[in-house]
Amino acid sequence: MYFELTASMMCADYENLEREVKNLDEGGIDSFHIDIMDGRYVPNFAMSLNDLRYIAGATTKPLDVHLMIEHPINNVNLFLGNLRKGDTVYIHPEAEYHPSTTLQVIINSGMIPGIAINPGTSVETVMEMLRIVKKVLVVSVNPGNAGQMYLPYVGKKITKLLSMKEDMDFEIYWDGACSSDKILEFAPKGVQGFVLGTTLLFGKDKPYGETIQDIHELKF
């Protein structure tokens, strides 16, 4: 069974970022997930435009840019100008007055448009945007920090989205507290990809290639 694995780069070792990108790339990671946080939309500052620019220049693998910022329409072009066509940009709909306008800017730039849905955001409130985007990132923890606890009610939200994805033509990705049991449960149901952080990938004293291979060899 095929599913995508993307590395949550806010969890990487920033003293050795060049080596981290190289080892993940050679280890078979499918893409690099870049969390941009402004300290306002979420109570943390994370990766920056310079981090994104560096990673974009260090790999040919796709980038997933997750904008956890207020009013992304004001700054989205700064990020789009450092991406390659086919990279993904996620926004949070409730962070924007007119999210469909921001999504159209992303589409016009040649990027893949996506929305991220927080644990407290219902599917019903983003229904119209599901027909615009190509990817839906379901955040399964309270956003803003790595290593947080999985919120079980998010599973019901994913089940609802799975029942709609064929009709509305979007793919579902999992972000937060991604463990092997979550992949075993939700990959067979149709979740396309999983963002890997400290739960499975980083800080394990094990080569990334071995970890990625082990995840792909989970028994379904």
N, C-alpha and C positions, 0 to 999 in steps of 0.2 A: 504494500500500500504506500502510495507516495504522499508525502506532506512536506511542507517547507519549514526550515528552521532558520530563524534570524537571531543574530546576537545583539543583546541589549548592551550597547557600548557604554552606557553610564556605569556599568559594573566592571569595566575593563581596568587594567593596571595602567594608570596614566603616566607612571614613570617609564613605562616601556611600551608606549602606544604603537610605535612602528612595528615592534615585534608582535604585539597582540593582534594587529590587523593581519600581518603576514601569516601567523600561525592559524588564525581562524580561517583565512582565505584558503590556505593549503589544506586545512583540516576538513574542508567540504561544507562550510557554512553557506547557506543560500543567499543571505543578504545581511546588511548591517542596519540595525535599528538605532536611530539617533533621537534621543529625548531632549527637546529644547524646552526649558522651563524658565519662566520670567520672574518667579518669586511673588507673583500676584495671582495668576489663575490657579496655581498650586503653591503651597508654602515651602518652596525649595527653589534653588537655582541649580541647574544641571548643565547640560552641554551647551556650547556656544556656536556661533556662526563659524568661528575659526576651527573648532573641532570638526564640524561638518566638512569644511573646505579641505582639511587635511585628509580625512578618511576618504573623501571623494577622489583625491589625487593618489591615494595609496592602494586602491583596489578597483578592479573593473566590475566587481559584483554590484548588484542593485543596492540602493539605499532606501530605507524606510524612514522618513522624517516625521516625527510625531510632535506637532506643535502644541505644547501645553502652555499657551500664552493667551493673554487677553487681546481681543480684536486683531486677529491675525491678518486681516486685510491691510492693516497699516504697515506690515513688515514682510509679508509673504514673498514679495519680489526679491528681497535680499537673499532669501533661501533658494528660491527658484533659479536665480542667476548662478548658483554654484552646483546645480544638479545636472544630471544627464537625462535626456529624454527617456521615459520609461521608469524613472525612479518614482517612488510613491510619496505623497504628502498627505498626512492626516490632520484634520482640524477637529476641534471640539465644537459642535454646533451651538452650545449654549454660551460659548465665549465670544460670539459674533452677533451683531444686530441682524445681518442678512447673510447667513452662511452660504446660501446658494450662489451669491455673488462671488464670494471667495473661492468656492469650488469651481466656478466657471473660469476664474483667473488661472487656477491650477490646471484645468483641462486645456485652456488655450496655450499654455506653456509647453504642452506635450508630456506632462507628468500624469501619473495615475492618481485620480482623486479618491480620497478616503475620508471617512469620519471615524472618530474614536468615541465610544460610548462608555461613560463612567458608570460605576455600580448604581448610582442614584438616578441615572437617566433612563427613562422608559423607552421602549421601542416605539410606542405610539407617538412620542414627541418628535421623532426623527423620520417618520414614515415617508414623507414626501422626498426627503433627501436620499432614501434608499434607491430611488429610481435614477438618481444622478451619479452616485458614486460607484466605483468598481470594487472597493474594499471596505469592510467594516471591521474595525479593531475593537474587540470587546475587552475592556479593562476589568479584570476580575478582582482587583484590590483597590483600596483607596489610593488615588493617584498622588504622585509626588516623591515617593521614596522607594528604594529597592528593599527587598526582604520583608514585605508586608504580608499579612494573613489573607488567604483566599476567602472570599465571601460566597458561601454556598448558593445563595439565591441567584447568583449570576448564571448558574447552569440552566435555570428555567428560561432566562433571557436568550441564551444561545439556542435552546431548543426552539423557541419561537422564531428566531432569525433563520434557523435551518429550514423551517417550513416555508419560508418566503424567498429564499435566495435564488431558486431557479426561475421563478416568475419575474423577479426584479433584477436578475443578472448581476449579483455581487458575490464576492467571496468573503469568508469569515476568518479572522485571525484572532488568536488568543494572546493576551498580554497581562502578565502578573502571576506570580507564584505558580509557574508552570512546572509541574512535577510529572514523572513518568505515568502515574495513574491517570492524570488528566489527559495526556496524549492517548493513552490506551482507551479511554472512554470516548473522547470526542473526535479523534481522527477518523475512526470508522463511521461516525455519524455525518461527517462531511465538513469538519473544520479544516480549512486549507493549510494553515500555518500557525506556528507557535513562536512567541518571543521568549528566548532563553536568557535567564539572568543568573542570580546566585543559587537558585534552587537546584538547577541541573548542570550549568555550564561553568561558571566562573568560581575560582577559589577552591577547586577540587583536587589540586596537586596531581593532575592527570592531563596528558596531552589532549588538546581540543579535538584532534582527529579521532582519537579513541572514543571520547565521549559522544561525538556526533554519530559515529558508526554504531555505538551501543544503542543510541536512541532510535536510529533507523531500523535496528534489528529487534525492537520490541516485538513480542509475539502477540498477534491480533487473533 
